[in-house]
Amino acid sequence: MSNWTRRGFIAATSLTAACSATGLSKSMNQIDMDIDAARADLFRSVPGTQQLSSMAAGVLIIPEVTEAGLFIGGSYGEGALLIGDAKVDYFSFSAASIGPQIGVQRFSHALFFMTQETLAGFRNADGWQLGVDAEFVYKDDYGSLGVSTNTINLPVYAVVFGQYGAIIGATLQGAKYSRIRR
């Protein structure tokens, strides 16, 4: 392992831990309230997501992800998996990256699992990474790119919404979802 890689790993791990500090202090009741508010915002601000949710086998909502980066970046947030209206499992989201990036932002995101098989794979995995079989939908300041239920053909849809702050160069790629056990 080269010095840059070692330093980069230590810095990225430290940044991810710093981003996670805000989420760790929340109680499950607070996370539940944040999820309910984020879900209402999602349905109100991104067209088609309420219908998409009704078709999905399950929806993971991470109501607040904090992301920061200055060449080395990290992200962290906590949320829950909903099947119907029931919160059945709690998960954390974390990511670390190295590369040209600068800024701080917070955002919400939701993953729509469209098949029982994908949902079961997510729930049974020991840490799950978002793969290439996902469609991303982003809401920005100028409107939103809606979700068309006529074109649903992928097993997972990821919707990013409620962004504030600004970061240049960091993405959800390499993100990991892990079950919260408290």
C-alpha positions in Angstrom: 0.0 0.0 0.0 1.6 3.3 -1.0 1.7 6.3 1.3 -1.0 8.2 -0.7 -3.3 5.2 -0.6 -2.7 4.8 3.2 -3.2 8.5 3.8 -6.2 8.6 1.5 -7.8 5.7 3.3 -7.3 7.2 6.7 -8.6 10.6 5.6 -11.6 9.2 3.8 -12.4 7.0 6.9 -12.1 10.0 9.2 -14.3 12.1 7.0 -16.9 9.4 6.7 -16.9 9.1 10.5 -17.2 12.9 10.9 -20.2 12.9 8.5 -21.8 10.0 10.5 -21.6 11.8 13.8 -24.8 13.7 13.1 -26.8 10.6 12.2 -25.6 8.5 15.2 -27.1 10.8 17.8 -30.6 10.4 16.4 -33.1 8.0 18.1 -35.2 5.6 16.1 -38.2 7.8 16.8 -36.4 10.8 15.3 -35.4 8.7 12.3 -39.0 7.6 11.9 -40.2 11.2 11.9 -37.5 12.2 9.4 -38.5 9.4 7.1 -42.2 10.3 7.2 -41.3 14.0 6.3 -38.9 12.9 3.6 -41.4 10.5 2.0 -44.0 13.3 1.9 -41.5 15.6 0.3 -40.5 12.9 -2.2 -44.1 12.3 -3.3 -44.8 16.0 -3.5 -41.6 17.1 -5.4 -40.8 14.2 -7.7 -43.6 13.3 -10.1 -44.5 9.6 -10.4 -42.8 8.4 -7.1 -46.0 7.8 -5.3 -47.2 5.5 -8.0 -43.7 3.9 -8.2 -43.8 3.3 -4.5 -47.2 1.5 -4.8 -45.7 -0.8 -7.4 -42.4 -1.5 -5.5 -41.8 -4.5 -3.3 -40.0 -2.2 -0.8 -38.6 1.3 -0.6 -35.5 2.4 1.4 -35.6 6.0 2.4 -32.6 7.8 3.7 -34.0 11.1 4.8 -30.7 13.0 5.3 -27.3 12.2 3.9 -24.4 14.5 4.7 -21.7 14.6 2.1 -18.4 16.5 2.4 -15.3 16.5 0.2 -12.0 18.3 -0.4 -10.2 15.9 -2.7 -11.2 13.1 -0.3 -14.9 12.8 0.5 -17.3 10.9 2.7 -21.1 10.6 3.1 -23.3 9.2 5.8 -27.0 8.9 6.6 -29.5 6.6 8.3 -33.0 5.5 7.2 -35.4 2.6 7.0 -36.8 0.0 4.6 -40.5 0.4 4.1 -42.7 -2.4 2.9 -46.0 -0.8 2.3 -46.2 1.8 5.2 -44.4 -0.4 7.7 -40.8 0.3 8.6 -39.3 -3.2 8.7 -35.5 -2.6 9.0 -33.1 0.3 9.6 -30.1 0.9 7.4 -27.1 3.2 7.2 -25.7 4.6 4.0 -22.0 5.4 3.8 -19.5 6.2 1.1 -15.9 7.4 0.7 -14.2 8.7 -2.4 -10.9 10.1 -3.5 -10.7 12.5 -6.5 -11.4 16.0 -7.6 -14.2 17.2 -5.4 -15.0 20.1 -3.1 -18.0 21.2 -1.0 -20.6 20.1 1.5 -24.2 19.1 0.8 -27.1 17.3 2.4 -29.7 15.4 0.4 -32.3 12.7 0.8 -32.6 9.6 -1.3 -34.9 6.6 -1.9 -34.3 3.2 -3.4 -37.3 1.5 -5.0 -36.9 -2.3 -5.1 -39.2 -3.3 -8.0 -38.9 -7.1 -7.5 -39.2 -9.4 -4.5 -35.9 -11.0 -5.6 -34.0 -7.7 -5.5 -35.6 -6.8 -2.2 -34.7 -10.2 -0.7 -31.1 -9.9 -2.0 -30.8 -6.4 -0.3 -32.3 -7.6 3.0 -30.1 -10.8 3.1 -26.8 -9.1 2.1 -24.2 -8.3 4.7 -23.6 -4.8 3.4 -25.1 -4.0 0.0 -23.6 -1.8 -2.7 -25.6 0.0 -5.3 -24.8 -1.6 -8.7 -25.2 -0.8 -12.3 -28.8 -2.2 -12.4 -30.3 1.0 -11.0 -31.8 4.0 -12.7 -31.1 7.4 -11.0 -33.6 10.3 -10.9 -32.4 13.7 -9.7 -34.5 16.7 -8.6 -32.7 20.0 -9.1 -33.5 23.7 -8.6 -35.0 24.0 -12.0 -37.6 21.2 -11.7 -37.4 17.5 -11.5 -36.9 14.6 -13.8 -40.0 12.5 -13.1 -40.3 8.7 -12.9 -42.3 7.2 -15.7 -44.1 4.0 -14.6 -44.5 3.2 -18.3 -40.7 2.5 -18.6 -40.1 0.5 -15.4 -37.8 -2.3 -16.4 -34.9 -2.2 -13.9 -34.9 -3.9 -10.5 -33.9 -0.8 -8.5 -34.6 2.9 -9.0 -32.7 5.5 -6.9 -34.2 9.0 -6.5 -32.1 11.8 -5.1 -34.1 14.8 -3.8 -34.1 17.6 -1.2 -30.5 18.7 -2.0 -29.1 21.8 -0.4 -25.5 22.9 -0.3 -23.1 22.2 -3.2 -20.5 19.7 -3.9 -18.7 19.2 -7.2 -17.3 15.8 -8.2 -18.8 13.3 -5.8 -21.5 10.7 -6.6 -23.4 7.8 -5.0 -21.2 5.3 -6.8 -19.4 3.1 -4.2 -22.1 3.7 -1.7 -22.7 0.9 0.9 -25.9 0.2 2.8 -25.6 -1.7 6.1 -28.2 -2.8 8.6 -28.3 -0.8 11.8 -28.2 -3.0 14.9 -28.6 -0.9 18.1 
